[in-house]
Amino acid sequence: MGPEGSTDMDVYLRTAVSVDPQGWAQFGHVKMRDYRWGVFLNPGEQDRQIHFGDHIGEKVWQDVPGEHRANLRRIIVTQGDTEPASVEQQRHLGLTAPSMYDLRNLFQINVEEGRHLWAMVYLLHKYFGKDGREEADALLQRNSGNDDNPRILQAFNEKTPDWLSFFMFTYFTDRDGKFQLCALAESAFDPLARTTKFMLTEEAHHMFVGESGVSRTIQRTVEVMNQLKTDDVAKLRAAGVIDLPTIQRYINFHFSVTIDLFGADQSSNAATFYSSGLKGRYEEGKRGDDHVLKGNSYKILSVEDSKLVEKEVPMLNALNEVLRDDYITDSIGGIDRWNRVITKAGIPFTLKAPHKAFHRNIGSLSGTNITPDGQVVNEAQWMAKVGEWLPTNEDRAFVASLMGRVVEPGKFANWIAPPVMGINRQPVNFDYVRFN
């Protein structure tokens, strides 16, 4: 299910070889099938203790406690299911790569997502017996977007039809991966914590590909805007670049679909996972509270009388929302960096993250009609404006029309700027992929 037509290519890949932070990876041209599918766990801490929930101060678990077996298995299966899903979603992108540099980055992400699947399968096989092995097999039987046997989470059944979608996916949806992995890296189940900590080392590159990819797309657009002295969408599209309002609509779509991945804003499962020590918060150790949260509350949003209102709910039940809010803060940082590219070009346009209630399909905001700036509207108002807020069929067809394959070293498609530097100190025009 990997990238189509890539079997015999030699790709300049970063391959994990150890867990030493200084020398954890080696670079070189290898075929993707020869990439090392290692299982890497950060070194165990001798006396590591559970540091949140009802078991604070007890020793972490090296085996799965019987009473938490079903929940832990479910967490590991859900995380594992996302990894091959993104490879399946990105399967055809190599056929429209905007450069050899980008093609290499796609392939790097694909092998690492495959390895992350392997890391979760290892836990299922080693710690969960027969049902663990059956769950591991089922990870390969589900398929992204399949009508009969889809992936568990809806964002991983969406199509990734073009490279702008791919960059948005790796910026926004891989960032969800970062936050979920950070929460699991706190787990009282030590093997899960140790392997997710190492996965985070690789996840950083995926988000870099997304952030820099969108940034380079914007860079090329503003260059052409200044050359033509216009912000006219039709003229910019005729010149073969992606206009900024379309980029905003793509942001709105990918941001809203991704924040749904954090789950319902009130969840008894989230409370159970935390109190049991299975899944912590993002950067749990840096928080100044009691790490039990029994009397604490947190604000969530709901719609009452056609208005968005804040409600206080027990924090334990709102932990999905806590993680979502941490994610949103992190995501906005990258959007700010994209805006610097626009500002530097002297163009009066600002990209924004939409309101977190916009276009939601999970939790108390599911199915409500809320604009990107947080106004509750009726169905007719929504339908009249949705084409300004989310990518239209015409937008997607236009972006698809730009997707021609460019793989000569150092050459780039017209719609995207080259990167500032190459991979691992190699020049931008290095032969990152050798087509044998």
Secondary structure, 3 states (H helix, E strand, C coil): CCCCCCCCCEEEEEEECCCCCCCCEEEEEEEHHHCCCCCCCCCCCCCCECCCHHHCCCECECCCCHHHHHHHHHHHHHHHHHHHHHHHHCCCHHHHCCCHHHHHHHHHHHHHHHHHHHHHHHHHHHHCHHHHHHHHHHHHHCCCCCCCCCCCCHHHHCCCCCHHHHHHHHHHHHHHHHHHHHHHCCCCEHHHHHHHHHHHHHHHHHHHHHHHHHHHHHHHHHHHHHHHCCCCHHHHHHCCCCCHHHHHHHHHHHHHHHHHHHCCCCCHHHHHHHHCCCCCCCCHHHCCCCCCCCCCEEEEEEEECCEEEEEEEEHHHHHHHHHHHHHHHHHHHHHHHHHHHHHHCCCCCCCCCCCCCCCCCCHHHCCCCECCCCCECCHHHHHHHHHHHCCCHHHHHHHHHCCCCCCCCCCCCCCCCCCCCCHHHCCCCCCCEECC
